[in-house]
């Protein structure tokens, strides 16, 4: 098959139907390299539309004078994606130099929302929409959670008072280093983070783990700032297990606490 782009015609092969997955082969070979690697896997797995392209100067896709570096190679791949599967969710697989190009695609088209619901999002007011953008799994359940806990309709207190602290970094941060503990905290602890949390992230939390020798640290995929809803089953399981550990814990000193 041929894909006519602005300045080049890209040859590709298409197998199957369903969710698109783009295959990027290594340097000095062509799409058959990835077909050999991947098609045996899909012989037992349905629901995938496999797109195997020949990169410029490989297989049946010509090399062009204007393609002089990997940036230009990546431009072709991105143009191919936007032409063949515009706006669709897709997976990406690359081998060797193809994996390098795949990383370039990720850089230019980073994942934000993992599961979007445009129809649900279209009916939201501005405030609801702002919060809904934080949900990496957009669903009615996420929206109900947001409306109950975060929007002005949730009656969450005095916003003017909150802003006097929240909007000023010198007021919102402690006046002391909260992570400079006099000694490691000995009680059972759970640090639960969302891998796609764009508000507080997850890496900084890992840095404090040594303060909690009885700590469980979990990073959940498919979870952002609303991890308790987006990964509710894992959330309940991990919190339940933490409570089990708290209940069995016997502090060495009576003044020790559990958090």
N, C-alpha and C positions, 0 to 999 in steps of 0.2 A: 504494500500500500504506500501511497505517496501523500505527504503533508506539505502543501505549498505555503511557505512562510514568505516574509517580505523579501529576503535576499538569498534564499536557499530553499531547495526542495529536499525534505528529509524522508528517507525510506524507513518504514517501520512495519512490523508484523503484529497482528492482533489475534488473541486467542480468548475465547470464553466471554461471558457476560457477567455484569454485576459491578461491584466496587472496583474502580480503576486502580491498577498498580503499575507504576512506570519502572522499567528495568533499564539500568545504565551499565553497559559493558566496560571492560577494561581497555587499556591502550594497546593498539596494534592488532586487535581482533574485531569482531563485529557482533551483531545481536545474537548470533547463533551460540556464542559463548554463554550468554545468560539463559537462552532457551535450554541448553543442556543442563545448566545448574538448577533451574527453577521449575521447568515443566513436570519433572517427575513428582515434585511436591504437590502440584495442582491436579495431578491425575486422580488424587483421592480427596480433593477439596474443591467444592463448587462455590459459586457466588462471587468470582473475581474476574474482571476484565484485564487481561495482561497485555501491556503495551511494550514491545521490544523495539527500540529505535536503533538505527545505525548512526553513531555520532559523526559529525563532519570529518571527511577524509577517511572514513572507515566503511567497509561494506559497500552498499549502494548509495550512500550519501556523499556527494562530492565535497572535496576540500575547496574552500573559497579564499581568494587573496586577502579579503578583509578579516578573516579569522586568523589572528596572529598570536593569540595567547588563550589561557584558560578562561579569562573573563569573557571573551567572545564565544568560546565553546558553551559557557554557561548561558549566555544570552540566547543561544539557539535552543537549549533545553527549556528555558523558561518560556520562550515564545511558543515552542511545541506544546507545552503544558497548557498555556493560555488559549491555544487554538483548538486542541483536540478535546480537552476536558475543562473548558472554562467554568470557573465557579464551583466545580465539583470537589468533594473530599476525595483524596487519593492517598495511596501508600507509595513508598519509594524504596527501591532496592538497587544497590550498586555494588560492583566488585572492583577492587583495585582502583584504577583511575576513575571509574564510574562512581565509586564510593566517595571520592574527593568531590566530584561534581554534585553528588547528592547533598553533601554538606553545604555546598554553595547554594543549592536550592533552599535548604532550610534557613540559611542566613537571609535570603531575599524574601522568602515566604514563610516566616515563622508561624508556628501554630499559636492561636489564641484560644478562642472557644473551641472545645473539642467536639461537643454535640450542640449544634445551634438549632433554634426553633424560630425561623424568621416570622412565621405567622403569629406566634405568641408574642414576639418582641414588637411587632408592628402596632399592637393595641395598647402599648404602655405610655404613661405620661413621662415627662422628662426625668423626674426624680426616680421613678421605677426603672426607667431605661438605663440610667447611670449605674444603679446597683446591679441590674440584670447583666450588664457587660462584665461584671466581676465573676459571674457564674461560668465556669468552664463546661458545665453540663446544664444547658438551658432546658428547663422542664416546668410543668405546672407546679410540681412540688417545690422546686427552687424559688419560683415566683411567690408562692404562698408563704414560704419561709421569709423571704425578703419583705413582703408586705406586713407580716406580723412582727418583724423585729427591727427593721432598718428605716423604713420610710416615715414621713411625717405622720401618716395615718396610724402608725403603731403607737403614738402617744408615749414617746420614749424620754420624756422629761423636759428640761429647760434648755433649749438649744443655745440661747444667749450665754448662759452660764458655761455650758460645755465649751463654747468657742473661746472663752477667756483663757482656757487651759490648752485645749487641743490645737488651737491655731498659733500657738507661740511655743516654739521648740524649747525655750528656756523654762517654760512652765510644764510642758508635757513630759520632759525627761526628769528622772530623779536628780537630786543634787549630789548623789553619791554613785559610785560604780556598783550597780546592783549585782554584777557577776563576780565581784571581788569578795567571795565568801571567806570568812575566817577559817572555815574547815569545810570539806565536802559534805553535802547534805546526805545523811545516811538512809533516809526513808524511801520507800518505793515511789517512783516518779514516772510519769508518762509525758513525753514530748511528741505531740502529734502534729504533723505538718502536711500541707498540700504541695505536691510537686509543681503545680501550675499556679500557685498563689502569687499573684502579681502585687499584692498589698504588703505582705510582710516577708514573703519568700520562705526559704527553708534552710539555706546554707548557714546563716548566722546562728541558727538554733543548734546546729551541730557543734559549733565552736564552744558551747557552754556545757557539753555533755559530761566532761570530766568533773564538773561540780556535782554530778549526780551518779554516784557509783551503783545505785540501784535503779538506774534510769533505763527505760525502753524508749528508743528513738525510732519513729516510723515516718517515712515519707510516702504518701499515697499518690499514685498516679490517678488520673481522671478526677483530680480534686484541686480546687483553688481555695479561696478564702472561706468558702462555704462547705468545707470538707465533711462536716457532720451530716449534711444533706446529700451531697454528691456521692459520698461513699458511706452511706448510713450504716450498712451492715458491718463493714470493717470498723467504723467508728464505735459502734456499740460493742463489738467484740473486744476491741483494744481497751476501751474504758472499763468494760466488765472485768477483764483480766487484771487491769490495774487495781480495781477495787478489791478483787480477790487477794492481791498481794498486800494491800493496805490492811485488810482484815486479819491477815495472818501475821502481820509484822509486830514484833515485840521490841520496842525501843530500849536501848541500853540505859537511857536516862529518861526520867519521867517528863522532862520538859521538851523532849523532842516532839516534833509535829509532823503530820503528813500533809502534803499538798499535791 
